[in-house]
Amino acid sequence: MTHKISKICLAVTASLFIFMPLSSSFAAQETEKNISSAQAQNNSDYPADFFDQYQPQNAYDMIERLPGFSFDRGNNARGFGGNAGNVLIDGARPTSKSGGLEGALKRIPADQVERILIIRGGVGAGIAAGQSVVANIIRRKNMTSGTWALKFRRSADGRVLPNLEAAISTVIGGWDSSFDIDIGAAPGSRTAFIERRDANGVLTKGSFESSENRGFFAFSNGQIAKDFNNGKLTLNGRIGHNTWADETQRNTYNNRLPDNSAPDGAWSNDVENVFETVEIGIDWVAQFDDWKWHSLALMQIEDEAFISDLKESENNVASGDSVYVQDGLKKEFIVRNTFGYTGTSAFKPEYGIEIANNSLATKREYSKDGSVVSLDNANITVEELRAELFASFVYSYSAALSIEGGLTAEFSQIKVSGVNSNKQSLSFLKPRLSANYKLTPSLNLTVDAQHVVGQLNFNDFAASVSAEDDRSVSGNSDLVPYKSNELIAGLDWSFSEKGSIKFSAFHYWRDDILEEIILPSGGQGTGNAGKAKVWGFDTKINIPVDAILDNALLEINYEYIGSSFDDVIIGRSRHISGYEPSSLVVKLRQDVTAYKFSWGIQYYGDFTNDRYLVNEIGRYEGNKRSMAFIETSYFSGYKIQLEMSNATVSKYTRSRQFFNETRNGAYLGTEVSARRHEPEYKLSIWGSF
């Protein structure tokens, strides 16, 4: 049966190459045509003046204030097709990748937005990558305007660092153009008390830790577009640099808690991470009667260098010195073509092909007390060549019911070059089917079933070291991506202009999940560990509270996640590593429009995140944290905001439980780090031109 499905998929997608040579015989039309029928079903149309009360500076600010809409910025996984968020710009996806959807929206000044449409179901095959609710930003044409922002961040230790943002959209020589820059620095600091205890709970070492970090960043994006050769041609580029440095100091006390007496030892770790990126993209979209041809090519290169220099002393005598260096060069090249129907028929198919070449060349070195420590798979190159052939569709059965689905055939080859070289060829079929039903004009039901294939983190193929934790992991050249059968059901109810309730429940059946295991070499590292189940629900509630506070909105987001995995190391079931069982975020904002004043608070509930290693269990948990801001647009043409993060002092606990050889071995003790983040402030001033 699988073989027959594969043949059908290949036959359908092959039609792409039959239609493409016919392109030159048609006249180009507006790209917005692909969502015209969906707009006819839409009942949420927000003109630009709806957002005036919030004094937005750009399209992103407007999306953030859309009633009942939860922004999805997409992701930055390899490839292009599956990374879309839930916002379109003039009916199309932004073509840039590394800058992200949020960056594309911030480059659109608010006065260039004519209106925003919310579309539920039937958007068009491939346009929004399966999103059931999409916001479409319609822009005004032939305008020149821009925005700027000046921000100052003050850390708890008193350092103040600036940040400048600016964006402009205009027409240059017939090209619709937009450019932006984001240059600045950000400070941060924290303190911590650390206790190390043996298996009997006896204190063996206490420490007081202080950490100061800072980052410098400079990014610039540009995009130009114009009508070209019966279509619309878009060129975009991005270049950026980021340097992040952290200096951590500890005073250590043997067999006692930190006090005012002289410490018994000292510990310091200086970390620096330098990241540089460049991206170039070419995108061409043309409308030929009732069909749209979309062709794009992307190139992205990222260069990253990381160094950790750790030093220890006991009674003012050096007792340890370790240096870990990691260099990596990542490249991605994508070519994608789609050919989709955009006419008035209820059934809208799309066919396409995407080819991507991804690689990571990394070199890692570790020395301890002047001697080089051998690492398994330290210097490797990972290269993946992947092709996807796909056919998808949207079927508008009625004004209330739309069905969307598709079938993707993925073929890839992963080659690992190094000491433990390996080469493997993989192929997968990825079907998807979803339905969106309008029970009433304000109540939507969605059901989504799909087979998902995950993406591997190329860094897991190579060895790595955490000097701070004094542990290393081996690289694994035999990794394969996890597979997941997923079922999701959701309800979306809008009960007033700003009030809404969204609820979704999900269940995933996963295979070949990635966990830290004992590798065939005997080392510890990421590997395919078997089957697991993941389930849960997500609730988003927007409640207007005008009866208490005029023009105020209360937002409550709560997510619960459960999981089950049979752990062969301990011989029983446990949660999957990295999953937070629950999360709660509560926001309250009031806009006092008569006085051009706004204020708000944001509250984060408790969280825990467990990580299961071969011979260790780690837990990271946080307290009830909050953020508050006040904002005014009293001064004409400007918006000013003062924000305080960690308003109630953020407290985090990082704990580690140690075991002999494996987690099934004898318990050896624990280390608990109680971290504290004092309030930090940010002053932002926005303007337009």
C-alpha positions as CSV (number, residue, x, y, z in Angstrom):
1,M,0.0,0.0,0.0
2,T,2.8,2.4,0.9
3,H,4.4,1.7,-2.5
4,K,1.2,2.6,-4.3
5,I,0.8,5.8,-2.4
6,S,4.4,6.7,-3.2
7,K,3.8,6.2,-6.9
8,I,0.6,8.3,-6.8
9,C,2.5,11.1,-5.0
10,L,5.4,11.1,-7.5
11,A,2.9,11.1,-10.4
12,V,1.0,14.1,-9.0
13,T,4.1,16.1,-8.2
14,A,5.6,15.4,-11.6
15,S,2.8,17.5,-13.1
16,L,4.7,20.5,-11.8
17,F,7.3,20.0,-14.5
18,I,4.6,19.6,-17.2
19,F,3.0,22.9,-16.3
20,M,6.1,25.0,-15.7
21,P,7.2,25.4,-19.3
22,L,3.8,26.9,-20.2
23,S,4.4,29.9,-18.0
24,S,5.4,32.4,-20.6
25,S,2.1,32.3,-22.4
26,F,0.0,33.8,-19.6
27,A,-0.4,37.3,-18.3
28,A,0.5,38.2,-14.7
29,Q,-2.2,39.0,-12.2
30,E,-2.4,40.2,-8.6
31,T,-0.9,37.7,-6.1
32,E,-3.7,38.5,-3.6
33,K,-6.0,36.4,-5.8
34,N,-5.0,33.2,-4.1
35,I,-6.9,34.2,-1.0
36,S,-9.9,36.0,-2.5
37,S,-12.4,33.3,-1.9
38,A,-11.2,32.8,1.7
39,Q,-11.7,36.6,2.3
40,A,-15.3,36.2,1.2
41,Q,-15.8,33.9,4.2
42,N,-13.9,36.1,6.6
43,N,-15.8,38.0,9.3
44,S,-12.9,39.7,11.0
45,D,-11.7,42.8,9.1
46,Y,-9.7,45.4,11.1
47,P,-9.0,48.7,9.4
48,A,-5.9,50.6,10.4
49,D,-7.7,53.1,12.6
50,F,-8.8,50.3,14.9
51,F,-5.3,50.2,16.2
52,D,-4.9,53.9,16.8
53,Q,-5.7,53.5,20.5
54,Y,-2.5,51.5,20.9
55,Q,-0.2,53.9,19.0
56,P,1.5,51.1,17.0
57,Q,4.8,51.9,15.3
58,N,4.8,49.0,12.9
59,A,2.8,46.0,11.6
60,Y,4.1,43.8,14.4
61,D,2.6,46.1,17.0
62,M,-0.7,45.8,15.2
63,I,-0.6,42.0,15.0
64,E,0.2,41.9,18.8
65,R,-3.1,43.8,19.4
66,L,-5.3,41.8,17.1
67,P,-8.3,40.6,19.2
68,G,-8.2,36.9,19.9
69,F,-5.2,36.3,17.6
70,S,-2.2,34.4,18.8
71,F,0.9,35.2,16.8
72,D,2.9,32.3,15.5
73,R,6.3,33.4,14.2
74,G,7.1,30.0,12.7
75,N,10.4,28.3,13.2
76,N,13.9,28.3,11.8
77,A,14.2,24.6,10.9
78,R,16.1,23.6,7.8
79,G,14.3,24.1,4.6
80,F,11.5,26.6,3.8
81,G,8.2,24.9,3.4
82,G,7.4,23.9,7.0
83,N,8.7,27.2,8.6
84,A,5.7,29.5,8.0
85,G,4.0,31.4,10.7
86,N,0.4,32.6,10.7
87,V,0.8,36.0,9.1
88,L,0.7,36.9,5.4
89,I,1.8,40.2,3.8
90,D,-0.4,41.1,0.9
91,G,-1.5,37.5,0.7
92,A,2.0,36.0,0.6
93,R,4.6,34.6,2.9
94,P,7.7,36.7,3.6
95,T,10.6,35.2,1.6
96,S,13.4,35.8,4.1
97,K,14.2,33.1,6.6
98,S,16.8,34.0,9.2
99,G,15.3,37.4,9.8
100,G,12.0,35.7,10.7
101,L,8.4,36.7,10.4
102,E,8.6,39.1,13.3
103,G,11.5,41.0,11.6
104,A,9.5,41.3,8.4
105,L,6.5,42.8,10.2
106,K,8.7,45.3,12.1
107,R,10.0,46.6,8.8
108,I,6.4,47.7,7.8
109,P,5.6,51.1,9.3
110,A,2.1,51.3,10.8
111,D,0.9,54.1,8.5
112,Q,1.6,51.7,5.5
113,V,-1.0,49.2,6.8
114,E,-4.4,49.7,5.3
115,R,-6.2,46.9,7.1
116,I,-5.7,43.4,8.6
117,L,-7.9,40.5,7.7
118,I,-8.3,37.4,9.9
119,I,-9.1,34.3,7.8
120,R,-10.3,31.0,9.3
121,G,-9.9,28.0,7.0
122,G,-9.6,27.8,3.2
123,V,-6.6,30.1,2.9
124,G,-5.0,28.3,0.0
125,A,-2.8,25.2,-0.4
126,G,0.8,25.8,0.8
127,I,0.4,29.5,1.5
128,A,0.2,29.3,5.3
129,A,1.6,25.7,5.8
130,G,-1.5,24.3,7.4
131,Q,-2.3,27.2,9.7
132,S,-6.1,27.2,10.4
133,V,-6.2,30.9,11.4
134,V,-4.2,33.4,9.5
135,A,-3.8,37.2,9.6
136,N,-3.3,38.9,6.2
137,I,-1.8,42.4,6.2
138,I,-2.9,44.6,3.4
139,R,-0.5,47.5,2.7
140,R,-1.0,50.9,1.2
141,K,1.0,51.3,-2.0
142,N,3.6,53.9,-3.2
143,M,4.4,55.4,0.2
144,T,7.6,56.4,1.9
145,S,7.7,56.3,5.7
146,G,9.8,54.9,8.5
147,T,10.1,54.3,12.2
148,W,12.9,54.5,14.7
149,A,13.4,53.4,18.3
150,L,16.0,54.3,20.9
151,K,16.2,51.9,23.9
152,F,18.3,51.9,27.1
153,R,18.6,48.8,29.2
154,R,19.8,48.9,32.8
155,S,20.9,45.7,34.5
156,A,20.7,45.0,38.2
157,D,24.3,45.9,38.7
158,G,23.8,49.4,37.3
159,R,25.2,49.1,33.8
160,V,23.2,51.0,31.1
161,L,23.6,50.0,27.4
162,P,21.8,51.5,24.4
163,N,20.0,50.0,21.4
164,L,19.0,51.7,18.1
165,E,16.4,50.4,15.7
166,A,15.3,52.0,12.5
167,A,13.3,50.9,9.5
168,I,12.2,52.6,6.3
169,S,9.9,51.5,3.4
170,T,9.9,53.4,0.2
171,V,9.9,53.1,-3.6
172,I,13.3,53.3,-5.3
173,G,13.5,53.3,-9.1
174,G,10.2,51.4,-9.4
175,W,11.3,48.9,-6.7
176,D,9.2,48.6,-3.5
177,S,12.0,48.7,-0.9
178,S,12.3,48.2,2.8
179,F,15.4,48.3,5.0
180,D,16.2,48.2,8.7
181,I,19.0,48.1,11.2
182,D,19.2,46.9,14.8
183,I,22.4,47.9,16.6
184,G,23.0,47.8,20.3
185,A,24.1,46.1,23.5
186,A,22.3,44.3,26.3
187,P,23.5,43.8,29.9
188,G,22.5,41.1,32.4
189,S,23.5,39.8,35.8
190,R,22.5,37.3,38.5
191,T,23.7,35.8,41.8
192,A,23.4,32.3,43.2
193,F,24.1,30.2,46.3
194,I,25.2,26.7,45.5
195,E,25.2,23.7,47.8
196,R,27.0,20.4,47.1
197,R,25.9,17.4,49.3
198,D,26.9,13.8,49.4
199,A,24.7,10.7,49.3
200,N,23.9,11.2,53.0
201,G,22.9,14.8,52.6
202,V,26.0,16.1,54.3
203,L,27.2,19.5,52.9
204,T,30.6,19.1,51.2
205,K,30.9,22.5,49.6
206,G,29.0,25.8,49.5
207,S,29.6,28.6,47.0
208,F,28.4,32.1,46.3
209,E,28.3,32.9,42.6
210,S,28.0,36.2,40.7
211,S,27.6,36.4,36.9
212,E,27.8,39.4,34.6
213,N,27.0,39.1,30.9
214,R,26.7,41.5,28.0
215,G,25.9,41.2,24.4
216,F,26.7,43.4,21.4
217,F,24.6,42.9,18.2
218,A,24.3,44.5,14.8
219,F,21.8,43.2,12.2
220,S,20.6,44.7,9.0
221,N,17.9,43.5,6.6
222,G,16.9,44.7,3.1
223,Q,14.2,43.8,0.6
224,I,13.3,45.1,-2.8
225,A,10.5,44.0,-5.1
226,K,9.0,44.9,-8.5
227,D,7.0,43.6,-11.3
228,F,9.2,41.5,-13.6
229,N,8.7,39.1,-16.5
230,N,5.0,38.5,-16.0
231,G,5.4,38.3,-12.3
232,K,6.7,39.9,-9.1
233,L,10.4,39.6,-8.3
234,T,11.7,40.0,-4.8
235,L,15.3,40.2,-3.6
236,N,16.2,40.1,0.1
237,G,19.3,40.0,2.2
238,R,20.4,39.9,5.8
239,I,23.7,40.4,7.5
240,G,24.4,40.3,11.2
241,H,26.9,39.9,14.0
242,N,26.4,39.0,17.7
243,T,28.9,38.7,20.5
244,W,27.8,37.4,23.8
245,A,30.2,37.2,26.8
246,D,29.6,35.9,30.3
247,E,32.0,36.2,33.3
248,T,31.1,34.0,36.3
249,Q,32.9,34.1,39.6
250,R,32.5,31.8,42.6
251,N,33.9,31.8,46.1
252,T,33.9,28.3,47.5
253,Y,33.7,27.1,51.1
254,N,34.6,23.6,52.1
255,N,32.0,21.7,54.3
256,R,30.1,25.0,55.1
257,L,27.8,27.5,53.6
258,P,29.1,30.9,52.4
259,D,29.7,33.3,55.2
260,N,31.7,36.5,55.9
261,S,35.0,34.6,56.5
262,A,37.6,34.1,53.9
263,P,36.7,31.5,51.2
264,D,38.7,28.3,50.9
265,G,38.8,28.5,47.1
266,A,37.8,30.4,44.0
267,W,36.3,29.4,40.6
268,S,35.9,31.5,37.5
269,N,34.6,30.8,34.0
270,D,34.8,33.3,31.1
271,V,32.7,32.4,28.1
272,E,32.5,34.2,24.8
273,N,30.3,33.3,21.8
274,V,30.6,35.1,18.5
275,F,28.0,34.6,15.8
276,E,27.9,35.9,12.3
277,T,25.3,35.4,9.6
278,V,24.5,36.3,6.0
279,E,21.5,35.4,3.9
280,I,20.5,36.1,0.3
281,G,17.2,35.2,-1.3
282,I,15.5,35.5,-4.7
283,D,11.8,35.0,-5.0
284,W,9.5,35.2,-8.1
285,V,5.7,34.8,-8.1
286,A,3.5,35.1,-11.1
287,Q,-0.2,34.6,-11.7
288,F,-1.2,32.8,-14.9
289,D,-5.0,32.9,-15.3
290,D,-6.1,30.6,-12.4
291,W,-2.6,29.2,-11.5
292,K,0.3,30.7,-9.6
293,W,3.9,29.8,-10.0
294,H,6.2,30.5,-7.1
295,S,9.9,30.0,-7.4
296,L,12.6,30.9,-4.8
297,A,16.2,30.3,-4.0
298,L,17.9,31.0,-0.6
299,M,21.4,30.9,0.7
300,Q,22.2,31.2,4.4
301,I,25.7,31.0,6.0
302,E,26.3,31.1,9.8
303,D,29.7,31.2,11.4
304,E,30.0,30.6,15.1
305,A,32.9,30.5,17.5
306,F,32.6,29.6,21.2
307,I,35.3,29.5,24.0
308,S,35.0,28.6,27.6
309,D,38.0,29.3,29.9
310,L,37.6,27.9,33.4
311,K,40.1,28.3,36.3
312,E,40.0,26.9,39.9
313,S,42.1,27.6,42.9
314,E,42.3,26.3,46.5
315,N,43.9,28.4,49.2
316,N,45.2,30.8,46.6
317,V,47.0,28.0,44.8
318,A,45.9,27.1,41.2
319,S,44.2,23.7,41.3
320,G,42.6,23.4,37.8
321,D,42.5,24.9,34.4
322,S,40.4,23.9,31.4
323,V,39.7,25.4,28.0
324,Y,37.0,24.3,25.6
325,V,36.9,25.8,22.1
326,Q,34.2,25.1,19.5
327,D,34.1,26.5,15.9
328,G,31.3,25.8,13.5
329,L,30.4,26.8,9.9
330,K,26.8,26.1,8.9
331,K,25.6,26.5,5.3
332,E,22.1,26.1,3.8
333,F,21.1,26.3,0.1
334,I,17.4,25.9,-0.9
335,V,15.6,25.8,-4.2
336,R,11.8,25.6,-4.2
337,N,9.1,25.6,-6.9
338,T,5.4,25.4,-6.4
339,F,2.5,25.5,-8.9
340,G,-0.9,26.1,-7.4
341,Y,-4.5,26.7,-8.5
342,T,-5.9,30.0,-7.2
343,G,-9.2,30.3,-9.1
344,T,-12.8,30.2,-7.9
345,S,-13.2,26.5,-7.9
346,A,-13.8,24.9,-4.5
347,F,-10.9,22.5,-4.9
348,K,-7.4,24.2,-5.0
349,P,-4.4,21.9,-5.5
350,E,-0.8,22.8,-5.3
351,Y,2.2,20.8,-6.5
352,G,5.9,21.4,-5.7
353,I,9.4,20.4,-5.2
354,E,12.0,21.6,-2.7
355,I,15.7,20.7,-2.7
356,A,18.0,21.7,0.2
357,N,21.6,21.2,0.9
358,N,22.7,21.7,4.5
359,S,26.1,21.2,6.1
360,L,27.9,21.8,9.4
361,A,31.7,21.7,9.6
362,T,32.8,21.8,13.3
363,K,36.0,21.6,15.2
364,R,36.1,21.1,18.9
365,E,39.1,21.1,21.3
366,Y,39.3,20.5,25.0
367,S,42.3,20.7,27.3
368,K,42.5,20.2,31.0
369,D,45.4,21.2,33.2
370,G,47.5,21.7,30.1
371,S,46.8,18.3,28.6
372,V,44.6,17.7,25.5
373,V,41.6,15.6,26.3
374,S,40.5,13.3,23.5
375,L,36.9,13.7,22.3
376,D,34.9,11.2,20.3
377,N,33.8,12.8,17.0
378,A,35.4,16.2,17.8
379,N,36.2,17.3,14.3
380,I,33.5,16.4,11.8
381,T,31.5,17.6,8.8
382,V,27.8,16.7,8.5
383,E,26.1,17.2,5.1
384,E,22.5,16.6,4.2
385,L,21.0,16.6,0.8
386,R,17.2,16.5,0.9
387,A,14.5,16.6,-1.7
388,E,10.8,16.9,-1.0
389,L,8.1,16.2,-3.6
390,F,4.7,17.3,-2.5
391,A,1.0,17.7,-3.5
392,S,-1.4,19.5,-1.3
393,F,-4.9,20.9,-1.5
394,V,-7.6,23.0,0.0
395,Y,-11.2,22.1,-0.6
396,S,-14.0,24.5,0.4
397,Y,-16.9,22.1,0.7
398,S,-19.2,24.9,1.9
399,A,-19.0,28.4,3.5
400,A,-18.7,26.5,6.8
401,L,-16.5,23.6,6.0
402,S,-13.0,23.5,4.5
403,I,-10.7,20.5,4.2
404,E,-6.9,20.8,3.7
405,G,-4.4,18.0,3.2
406,G,-1.5,16.7,1.3
407,L,1.2,14.1,0.8
408,T,5.0,14.8,0.9
409,A,7.6,12.3,-0.1
410,E,11.0,13.1,1.5
411,F,14.3,11.7,0.3
412,S,17.6,12.5,2.0
413,Q,21.2,11.5,2.3
414,I,23.2,12.3,5.4
415,K,26.9,12.0,5.3
416,V,29.2,12.3,8.3
417,S,32.9,12.8,7.6
418,G,35.4,12.4,10.5
419,V,36.9,9.7,12.7
420,N,33.5,7.8,12.9
421,S,32.3,8.5,9.4
422,N,28.9,7.3,8.2
423,K,26.6,7.6,5.3
424,Q,22.9,6.8,5.2
425,S,20.0,7.3,2.8
426,L,16.5,7.9,4.2
427,S,13.0,8.2,2.7
428,F,9.7,9.1,4.3
429,L,6.1,9.6,3.3
430,K,4.4,12.5,5.3
431,P,0.6,12.6,4.8
432,R,-1.6,15.4,6.4
433,L,-5.3,16.0,6.6
434,S,-7.2,18.7,8.5
435,A,-10.7,20.1,8.6
436,N,-12.0,23.5,9.7
437,Y,-15.7,23.8,10.5
438,K,-17.6,26.9,11.4
439,L,-20.2,25.8,13.9
440,T,-21.4,29.4,14.1
441,P,-20.0,32.6,12.6
442,S,-18.0,33.0,15.9
443,L,-17.2,29.4,16.7
444,N,-14.7,27.2,14.8
445,L,-13.8,23.6,15.2
446,T,-10.5,22.2,13.7
447,V,-9.2,18.7,13.5
448,D,-5.7,17.9,12.2
449,A,-4.0,14.5,11.7
450,Q,-0.5,14.2,10.3
451,H,2.7,12.2,10.2
452,V,5.7,14.3,11.1
453,V,9.4,13.6,10.6
454,G,11.7,15.6,12.9
455,Q,14.9,17.2,12.0
456,L,18.3,16.3,13.5
457,N,20.5,18.8,15.3
458,F,23.8,18.5,13.5
459,N,25.6,19.4,16.7
460,D,24.6,16.1,18.1
461,F,26.8,14.3,15.6
462,A,29.8,15.9,17.3
463,A,31.3,15.7,20.8
464,S,30.8,18.6,23.2
465,V,31.9,19.7,26.6
466,S,30.4,21.6,29.4
467,A,33.3,22.9,31.4
468,E,31.0,24.5,34.0
469,D,29.4,21.1,34.7
470,D,32.7,19.1,34.2
471,R,31.1,16.7,31.8
472,S,31.5,15.8,28.2
473,V,29.3,13.9,25.7
474,S,30.3,11.8,22.7
475,G,29.1,12.5,19.1
476,N,26.9,10.0,17.4
477,S,27.2,9.5,13.6
478,D,24.2,7.0,13.5
479,L,21.4,9.4,14.4
480,V,18.1,9.2,12.5
481,P,15.2,11.7,12.9
482,Y,12.2,10.9,15.1
483,K,8.8,10.0,13.6
484,S,5.5,11.1,15.0
485,N,1.8,10.4,14.3
486,E,-0.1,13.4,15.6
487,L,-3.7,14.2,16.2
488,I,-4.9,17.7,17.2
489,A,-8.4,19.1,17.8
490,G,-9.2,22.7,18.6
491,L,-12.1,25.1,19.3
492,D,-11.9,28.8,18.6
493,W,-14.8,31.0,20.0
494,S,-14.9,34.8,19.7
495,F,-17.6,36.0,22.1
496,S,-17.1,39.8,21.6
497,E,-14.9,42.2,19.7
498,K,-11.9,41.5,22.0
499,G,-13.1,38.4,23.9
500,S,-12.1,34.9,22.8
501,I,-11.4,31.4,24.0
502,K,-9.1,29.0,22.2
503,F,-8.7,25.4,23.3
504,S,-6.7,22.7,21.6
505,A,-6.0,19.1,22.7
506,F,-3.2,16.9,21.2
507,H,-1.8,13.5,21.3
508,Y,1.5,12.4,19.6
509,W,2.8,8.9,19.1
510,R,6.5,9.1,18.6
511,D,9.2,6.7,17.5
512,D,13.0,7.0,17.5
513,I,12.9,9.8,20.0
514,L,16.2,11.5,20.9
515,E,17.5,11.1,24.5
516,E,21.0,10.8,26.0
517,I,21.9,7.1,26.0
518,I,25.0,4.8,26.3
519,L,26.4,4.7,22.8
520,P,27.9,1.5,21.2
521,S,31.4,3.1,21.8
522,G,30.6,3.2,25.5
523,G,30.4,6.9,25.7
524,Q,27.4,9.0,26.6
525,G,25.6,11.0,23.9
526,T,22.4,11.7,22.1
527,G,20.8,8.7,20.4
528,N,17.6,7.2,19.2
529,A,16.0,5.7,22.3
530,G,12.7,4.2,21.2
531,K,9.0,5.0,21.4
532,A,7.1,7.6,23.5
533,K,3.7,9.3,23.9
534,V,3.0,13.0,24.3
535,W,-0.3,14.5,25.1
536,G,-1.8,17.6,26.5
537,F,-3.9,20.7,25.9
538,D,-3.4,24.5,25.4
539,T,-5.9,27.2,26.4
540,K,-5.8,30.9,25.5
541,I,-8.5,33.1,26.9
542,N,-8.9,36.9,26.2
543,I,-11.4,38.5,28.6
544,P,-12.4,42.2,28.3
545,V,-12.7,43.5,31.9
546,D,-14.3,46.9,31.1
547,A,-16.7,46.5,34.0
548,I,-13.7,46.8,36.3
549,L,-11.2,48.8,34.2
550,D,-12.3,50.7,31.2
551,N,-10.8,49.4,27.9
552,A,-8.7,46.7,29.6
553,L,-8.0,43.2,28.5
554,L,-7.0,40.1,30.6
555,E,-5.1,37.4,28.7
556,I,-4.6,33.9,30.2
557,N,-2.5,31.3,28.5
558,Y,-2.2,27.8,30.1
559,E,-0.6,24.7,28.6
560,Y,-0.3,21.2,30.0
561,I,2.0,18.5,28.6
562,G,2.2,14.9,29.6
563,S,4.6,12.3,28.3
564,S,5.5,8.7,28.8
565,F,8.8,7.0,27.8
566,D,10.0,3.5,28.8
567,D,13.6,4.2,30.0
568,V,15.8,1.1,29.6
569,I,18.4,2.5,32.0
570,I,16.1,2.5,35.0
571,G,13.6,-0.1,33.7
572,R,10.5,2.0,34.1
573,S,8.5,4.8,32.5
574,R,9.3,8.5,32.9
575,H,8.7,11.9,31.2
576,I,10.6,12.8,28.1
577,S,13.6,15.1,28.6
578,G,13.1,18.8,28.0
579,Y,9.3,18.9,28.4
580,E,7.7,21.3,30.8
581,P,4.6,19.7,32.4
582,S,2.7,23.0,32.6
583,S,3.1,26.7,32.0
584,L,0.9,29.7,32.9
585,V,1.2,33.3,31.6
586,V,-1.3,36.0,32.6
587,K,-1.3,39.5,31.0
588,L,-3.4,42.5,31.9
589,R,-3.3,45.7,29.8
590,Q,-5.3,48.9,30.0
591,D,-5.3,51.6,27.4
592,V,-6.6,54.9,28.7
593,T,-7.1,56.6,25.3
594,A,-8.4,59.9,26.7
595,Y,-5.0,60.5,28.3
596,K,-2.9,58.6,25.7
597,F,-1.6,56.4,28.5
598,S,-1.3,52.6,28.8
599,W,0.0,50.3,31.5
600,G,0.2,46.5,31.9
601,I,1.6,43.6,34.0
602,Q,2.6,40.1,33.0
603,Y,2.8,37.2,35.3
604,Y,4.5,33.8,34.8
605,G,3.6,30.8,36.9
606,D,5.9,28.1,38.3
607,F,7.6,25.8,35.8
608,T,9.9,22.8,35.9
609,N,12.0,21.3,33.2
610,D,13.7,17.9,33.7
611,R,16.6,16.6,31.8
612,Y,17.6,12.9,32.0
613,L,21.3,12.1,31.3
614,V,23.0,8.7,31.5
615,N,24.3,9.2,35.1
616,E,22.5,12.4,36.1
617,I,19.1,14.0,36.5
618,G,18.9,17.8,36.1
619,R,16.0,20.0,36.9
620,Y,15.5,23.7,36.1
621,E,12.6,25.4,37.8
622,G,11.4,29.0,38.3
623,N,9.2,30.9,40.6
624,K,6.3,33.2,40.1
625,R,7.8,36.0,38.0
626,S,6.4,39.3,36.7
627,M,6.9,42.2,34.4
628,A,5.3,45.6,34.4
629,F,5.3,48.6,32.1
630,I,3.8,52.1,31.7
631,E,3.5,53.8,28.3
632,T,2.5,57.2,26.9
633,S,2.0,58.8,23.5
634,Y,1.2,62.2,25.1
635,F,4.0,63.8,23.2
636,S,2.9,64.1,19.6
637,G,4.8,61.8,17.2
638,Y,6.5,59.8,20.0
639,K,5.7,56.8,22.2
640,I,7.6,56.3,25.4
641,Q,7.6,53.1,27.5
642,L,9.3,52.2,30.8
643,E,9.4,48.4,31.4
644,M,10.6,46.6,34.5
645,S,11.4,42.9,34.2
646,N,12.0,40.6,37.1
647,A,9.6,43.0,39.0
648,T,9.1,40.6,41.9
649,V,12.7,39.3,41.8
650,S,13.0,36.2,39.6
651,K,14.3,33.1,41.4
652,Y,15.4,30.0,39.6
653,T,16.7,26.7,40.9
654,R,19.0,24.4,39.0
655,S,19.5,21.0,40.7
656,R,21.6,18.0,39.7
657,Q,21.4,14.5,41.1
658,F,24.4,12.3,40.5
659,F,24.6,8.5,40.2
660,N,27.4,5.9,39.9
661,E,27.8,5.1,36.1
662,T,24.1,5.2,35.3
663,R,20.9,6.5,36.8
664,N,20.3,2.9,37.9
665,G,23.5,3.0,40.0
666,A,24.2,4.1,43.5
667,Y,23.1,7.6,44.4
668,L,26.1,9.9,44.9
669,G,24.7,13.2,45.9
670,T,23.3,16.5,44.6
671,E,24.2,20.0,43.7
672,V,21.6,22.8,44.0
673,S,22.1,26.3,42.6
674,A,19.6,28.9,43.9
675,R,19.7,31.7,41.4
676,R,18.4,35.2,41.8
677,H,17.7,37.9,39.1
678,E,17.1,41.4,40.5
679,P,14.8,43.9,38.7
680,E,16.1,45.3,35.4
681,Y,14.7,48.3,33.5
682,K,14.3,49.3,29.8
683,L,13.4,52.7,28.6
684,S,12.1,52.8,25.0
685,I,11.3,55.8,22.8
686,W,9.7,55.3,19.4
687,G,9.2,57.8,16.6
688,S,8.3,57.9,12.9
689,F,9.3,59.8,9.9
